[in-house]
Amino acid sequence: MTDSIKLTIYRRDPDLDTAPKYQTYEIQPEPGQTVLMALYHILENVDKSLAFRASCRSAVCGSCGMHINGKNRLACETQLAPLGNEICIEPLPHLPVLKDLVVDMSSFWRKYEKVRPYLITLKEPPASGKERLQSIPDRKKIDDFIDCILCACCHSACTLDAWSDGYLGPAVLAKAYRFVADTRDEGGAERLKLVGSEEGVLRCHTIFNCTEECPKRIPITFGIQEMKKKVVWGKLTGKM
Ligand code: SF4
């Protein structure tokens, strides 16, 4: 029989508790069980008051980002077995806790909408009425960045983003790069003006926390550096 596992989980109901506490649950792990499956097991069989956010269970919706054994991860794709017999599960750091593992994502979405996260086109669509095409090499330039699932793991891991209301932060900058590098997008000048502002790429200290904590392994810091080059060049040449 497999050894039992202790899951120590951050608990807090801001309406009732003046301070957070940690509660430990002991479970018998199943082969292939993920952290999310373990949380559902506790919710359904042990403690119906446990709150956490989840949806697709397939690392696509970005809902179940949490801090597991000291690292931001998606609970749905994190296997219990490699984590050892004592696992600590906390909400994403630096975000206000609504209850237990559920955080308030308002700051994330407020910043996100600033970048106009959709294709901006000025030219008429192709006469064929079909989609705007791009070459395979052009598509490859944005392959990694298209994978963002808006989990906020990078937003929560960035020391600057966490403490600054204004700084756009890694997720927003990664989304900006996704469109700046997209050959079909015609909002480049507008986006570079935003990311070149006081609250944009030049405030990034290149610590790489965002890139290390991104569960989709998006090279966020690379995108930020690429935009820094464009911004600096624009400022030096007087084009920005
Ligand atoms: Fe999550 Fe990565 Fe997107 Fe940041 S860039 S929101 S960590 S998927």
Residues whose N, C-alpha, C, O or C-beta is under 5 A from the ligand:
A	BS01	SF4	D147 C148 I149 L150 C151 A152 C153 C154 A171 A174 E213 C214 P215 K216 I218
